[in-house]
Each structure stands twice: as C-alpha cells, then as structure tokens.
C-alpha cells in the first residue's frame, strides 16, 4: 500500500456559468458522506434490523486568500453569493492530483464562506458545501 502525502490533493469546480477548472490556493479539503438508516425490526425479533436509505454529503475546503485570483478561483469563492442556487455546480475532489481517474464527484451548493485576517498568519477562506444528488466515487 502506498501512502499519499496530503499536499497532492486538488479540487476541480464548475459552476453553471463557467468551465471546469483546478482551484488554486487549496490548503485542504474534506467530504463527509452519510447514509440514512431505517429500522425494519418487527415484533418477535430479538435484534434490531435496518436498511440503508438516502445518501448525502457535506464538506469543506480551505484556500489561501488571493486578491488577484483568476476567474476560476473567484467563481469558487463567490458562488456562496448565488441566490436561488439550483445545485448545478460540479465538484470533483482528488486525493492525488496526479491520478486524474481517482476522484469523488457530485453536484452541490457552496453554502458557506468564512473570511478573516489574523496577525502573523496567512489569510485563508474557509468554504463549506453540500452535495445534491448522486455522489460518485472511484478512489
């Protein structure tokens, strides 16, 4: 088994108005996928039983603030300001940027952005997102 360093990941993003592009300034990303469960236990059973239900995901990304960022960077950072968002933005998360076929893909909505500045630190933007529809994985 080969271990991967965390510095080789990347995000590709495509909103309704743009083209898919690698997002620059990425420090980290994470995605948490959950599946609803429904109990199917009936009277007389001695143990609970369950079936899987709907799947959803939510995640985050941290970017270095770049006031001269290109249009793809700005589209990613500013998508949180889109009202009436149809969840038509396409996300691809890569654990290893050199393995283009190994990715997690989904449509989603950027639902949060936190901006800040701290003395003695690099300025960062923390982005949160919610999946919408199917999540594909080939990692």
N, C-alpha and C positions, 0 to 999 in steps of 0.2 A: 504494500500500500504506500503510495506516495503522498506525503503531506504537502499542503499548499500554504504558502505564506498569505496573510491577509491583504498584502499590498497589491495583489494581482487581480482583484475583483473589479467589476465595472457595471454600470447601468446604461442601457440604451433606452431612449424615451422618444415617443412620437405622439404629439397631441394632434387634434383634428386639423389644425391649420398648418402643421409643419411636416418635416420629413424625419425619419428615424435617425437618431444621432447619438453618439457616445457623449455622455455628460462629463464635462471636465471638472476638475477640482474635487473629485469624490474622495472622501476620507473613509467612509464605511457605509454599508447598507445592511439591513436585516429584514426578514419576512417571517411572520408567524402565521401558519396555516392551521385552522381549526375545523373540526367536523362536528356538527350537532349529533347527539345520540338520543334515541328514543327507546324507552323501556317497552319490552314486549312480554314481560312476565305475566303469567296467568295464574289463577287460583290453582293450588295444588303443586306448583313448582316449589322446589326447595332452594333454588338460587335464582338471582335476577338474570334476565337476558336482555340484550339490546340489539338494535340495528343502527347502522350509520345513516345520517341524514345529510343535510345541506352543508356544503363546504364554503368557507370564506377565509379571507386573509387580510392582514394589515401589516404595514411595515414602516420603515423609516430609512432615511439617508442623511448623512451629514456632508455638507460641501464647504469648502473654503470659500469665503466671500470674495468675489471678483467683480469690482465695479466696472471693469472693462470686458466682462464675459461676452462670449459670442451669442448669437441669437438662439442656439440650441440650449445653452446654459440658462439664458433668461427665460425661455419658454418653460423650462422645467421649474425654475424657481418661482415664476409668476403665475403658473397655472392655478395656484390656490385662489387667485383673484377672479377666476371664471365663475360667473353665476349661472344657474341653470345647467350645470355641467352634466352632460349625457354619459359620462363614464366611458368616453371614446378614446381616451389616451391609452396608448400601448406601452407596456413596460416589459423589458427583458433584463433579468438580473443574472449576472455571470459570476460564479465563484472564481473562475480563472479566465482572464481576458484573452489568453492565447488559445483557448479551446472554444471556438465560436459555436459549436454544436451543443455544448453543455450549458444549459440555461433554464431558468424558470420564466415563463411568460404569462401575461394576463392583461386584461383591460382594467382600468381603475381610475380613481379620482384622487388627486392631491387634496387632502383635507386639512392640512395644517402646515404652517411655516413659522419658525421661531428665529428671529433675528436678534443679534446682540453684539455688544463690544465689551471686552474686559481688558483692563490694564495688564500688559505683559503677556497677552495671549493672541493667537491668530484668530481673526474674526471668522465665525462659522455661521452657516444657515442650516438649521435642522428642519427637514421636510418629513411629513408623515403622509401615508397614502393608504387607501382602502381598495381591495380588489373588487371587481364587479364581473360576475360570470365565471366561466371555467378558468382554472389555473392549470397550465401545462408544465410538466417538469421532465427534463432529460439531464439530470445531473448525476 
